[in-house]
Amino acid sequence: MHILIIEDDRELCEALTLQLCTRNYTVDCCHTGSEALYHAMSNSYDLILLDRMLPEIDGLSILHSI
């Protein structure tokens, strides 16, 4: 399963990534809205964990764009 984590808190993102990778998931991380939108539109993900309050573009705008 390929997962995209969109979270501006880098420590939380790291912790989530570590836990998911130990369970054999493939994980990509983004920390800004524009970076997240690029990844979400450029790749195919089975699951996206999306923070609502992000720098540059908020999570709801990213969701609408996807």
N, C-alpha and C positions, 0 to 999 in steps of 0.2 A: 504494500500500500504506500502510495506517495502522498505526503502531507506537506502543506505549506502553513507555517506559523507566521502570522503577521502580528508582531508585538514590539512596541517601542522600549519596553523594559528589558534590557539585554540580559540581565541575570535570570529573569523568569524565562525568557526565550531559551537560554542555555540549559536551564534545568529541565524544561519540557523536551527539548531536543535530546538530551542525554537519556531521559527516561524512555522516550519513544524509540531511539536507536538501539537501546539494549533489548527492545522487544522486536527487533528486526524490521522496523519501519524505515523508509527513506524519507528524510526530512530536509526541507529548505526553510530558511529563516529570512524574514524581512523586518526592517526596523522603521521604515518611513512609508507613508502612503504611496508616493510615486514609485518607489522600489517595489512595493507590494502589487500595485496595479500592473507594472511591467511583468513580474513573474506570473501573476494570475492569468494574464492574457497570452503569455508566451509558452506556457507549459500546461500539461494536463495533470490535475491533482484529483485524488480520490476524496480528500478532505482538506478544508481550509479552516484553520482556527484564526478568527479575525477579531482584533481589538477594535473597539469603536472609536477611541480617542487616540489618534495618531498625528504625528507632525506632517505637515504639507497637505494631505488629503485625509479626511476622516473615514472611518470604517464603513459607514452607511453609504457614502458616495462611491467607495470602492465596490461595495456590494451591488449597487445600482448599475455600475459600469460593467461588471462581470455579467 
